[in-house]
Amino acid sequence: MAVKADPSEHDRAEDERPSGPGDRRSLITALVLDNGSVSAQELAERFGVSVMTIHRDLDELQRQGVLRKARGVATAQPSGTFESNVEYRRRVNADAKRAIAARAAALIEPGMSVLIDDSTTAGRLIPHLAELAPLTVATNYLSALTELSRVRDVQVVALGGTYDVQHDSFLGTTCVEAIRSMRFDVAFVSTSAVTAGHAFHQEDRIVAVKREMVAAAETCHLLIDHSKLTRSALHRLLPLERFSSVIVDSATPEEHLAQLREHDVLVEVAGDDG
């Protein structure tokens, strides 16, 4: 179901008056990321073009991995086979992700080697690292590498590979081999869905990298906000017992906490002092 865009976004779109398809697609991207979903009909009316033209724009944006089309709606929200664009993921459940990262940071000690995946949840650890330095921190997440480069007394290890703009990270065989060549004290990863005692993700190439990260660390912690517990995804990553702990936010319903605790893994609730 499409979400009605904020009127201020309408004013912005009209004021900017896109000069061509590229400009229009940039504005469409901003609207979809801001609102989660917008109908093709609404976009056509907003930009004064035909619905067919909008569908061509959406086809191109879908090809780029920015959004997906579903029944006349452009959406940034994930499905079982589509992972949301990184810009959208940075915006959703931000408070929950900050709380989870704060809880996870308590598991890091000065002098450790730390591995962080390309998730927007694990990336929230970075503001906590300055007070835990000296550290060695490795990641395949480009934005995290940039942010880490400004943290004093943190040695940064870039895990290279083929750059993927949708995830803002490096993937592929080169990345996997780089991870295999090292051993870390602790790793922090997230994923798109958790169900039936397993972590899942939409993309097998992401699964390959995350599996190597888990295998390369003495301990590995799964960071997931409550929304991940009501989703499904195509590819099975690992059983929950492969993780040292699962850290969730305080908005996680008790029934979901109980389901997680049925498996041989420690479940921690961020913001829960009990």
Secondary structure, DSSP 8 states (H G I E B T S, - for coil): ------HHHHHHHHHH---SHHHHHHHHHHHHHHHSEEEHHHHHHHHTS-HHHHHHHHHHHHHTTS-EEETTEEE-S--SS----HHHHHHTTHHHHHHHHHHHHTT--TT-EEEE-S-TTGGGGGGGSGGG-SEEEEESBHHHHHHHTTSTTEEEEE--SEEETTTTEEESHHHHHHHHT--EEEEEE--SEEETTEEEES-HHHHHHHHHHHHTEEEEEEE--GGGGG---SEEEEEGGGSSEEEEETTS-HHHHHHHHTSSSEEEEET---
